[in-house]
Amino acid sequence: MQKEIKDSASIFFQDSKKSARDLARDDLIKVLTGKSADAIKWLIDEFNLDLSKVARLGGHSQPRTHRGEGGQFPGMTITYALMEKLEDIAQNQPNRAKVLKKARATRLIQDNDHDGKKFTETGPVILATGGYAADFGDGSLLSKYRPDLVHLPTTNGPWSTGDGHKLVLGIGGAAVDLEKVQVHPTGLVDPKEPEAKVKFLAAEALRGVGGLLLDNEGQRFCDELGHRDYVTGRMWEIKKNPIRLILNGPASRQIEWHCKHYVGRGLMKKFTNGTELAKEMGVSKETLKKTFDDYNDIAHGDKKDPFGKKFFFDKGDEWKLDDTFHVAEMTPVLHFTMGGVEINASTEILGEKGPIPGLFACGELAGGVHGANRLGGSSLLGCVVFGRVAGDSAARYLLSENLNGKAAQRLGLVGGHVSGRPLETKVRIDPSNSKVTLEYSWGSSSGEQVSGLPQLPPAEKNEAEEAPAAAPAEAPVEKKPPTLSEFTVEDVKQHNKKDDCWVIINDEVLDVTKFLPEHPGGEKAILLYAGRDATEEFDMLHPPGVIQKYSPESVIGKLKK
């Protein structure tokens, strides 16, 4: 870690509150900022993640946004670690967790919602269903609350449609700030598909390490590290497209992995000198040189920045034409929704009469955390912080329900029905490790004691209410690989469409046509490589063995040498 950074939870709180403006919720911001250090420590200690690099993003008064030394996207790194841990628990401790795939929740059922029917009781529910920044069309949350933004592209996939919001609203839950939708200033424009509705994000870290935003005349027009809504507003105000994000050599080297990744996707270009860059931009090299010289003078304190920028490059990293550059075109994109279901500091979802018992929310679904504007880096942080709070709150709720006798009484009725014997409840407290164990038992017909949670009898099905149950995820089974066909590069090139998509990865040929809609990163991430070798970019993003774990059937052959 960079020990010299003079940051604190209090400073972070003030930065976040300033960004949230008049919609700031002090109670939620205190949770986000006060538990941030513990969240980072948890990720490092429990998952062995490298988060040692720290950068300053827009709106932050101190560098505090973490990523790894290798440069990978931190969201991807964290998500993989959590997925692998959960899958390991589900496989090795199936009594603790079960993963359901390709399942859809359609309605939340409450205690008093029986209507004479019987349902399987499953305990507290934590919703972490994301936002609604891809909820387009008639009747969508975007069309209802921000119809002026529906025309914009989005960085979100087809899963970001506010499903969790609609479930909660359907049972009388409260929502807050649904009109607050963040438009990120730096969506990457694909030269091959400039009008694409879904775009990749140019990470704010690219500006955090020193990247500049220039208009079509080669001029700066904003504080590149200002709040996101400010930068977006300036882009719309000047109307001098295309807007380009430019990194010089020193900035590129600080975030080399990202640049290499974007170049590999065809979304960013690399130039070996400023003359080439000026030609690409359609401006003279003299114009570009003046922009660079003025910026250097501002950074050195010889001139005042007209846009009020306060943080600049390190000494020796000055901008000059005799340098290498990474460049990409930018456009504003729908990126994040600050609005969501209303929660309290314990992540309980609120209704008209206060907290809805046993229902919790975290992540982008939880509204009010960021107020009117979210700071860069605080989305992932919010997922980790409030996800942990929600887990603690749900466990506390479950224990409380069990201890107050209500659940025990219900289990006693079930146990008595099954075994004909009364239920005995035992609470064991072990002060040495602060562990509380709750144990139910009832006598078996043989006179022995049967302990643990009872197996509930099957619920009566109601065809009008109950959807077919999703099959639980099964642990991947190692199979002897079949004899594979051989294909040439030219063979693979013929399969370059959405309905016929092949790729090459590490000399294996994959038919990923059926896997496209299941890809966690969205179809577009794969389609960029349709019909060609994606090995380098794939290995940058994925750990070894991921194909055999999640889609072994996609491998159809080997690359013919």
DADA-V743438 format. One record per helix or strand of 3 or more residues. SS is the DSSP state (H for helix, E for strand). FROM is the first residue (numbers start at 1). LEN is the number of residues. Records with the same first field share a line. If there is no record, write none. Layout:
SS=FROM-LEN  FROM-LEN
This chain:
H=9-15  26-9  36-12  74-19  141-5  147-3  163-7  205-4  228-11  249-6  256-9  274-8  285-15  363-3  378-26  406-14  489-5  516-3  523-5  535-7  546-5  552-3
E=53-3  65-3  125-3  181-8  212-3  243-6  269-3  325-13  340-4  348-4  354-8  423-8  435-9  449-3  485-3  500-6  508-4  555-5
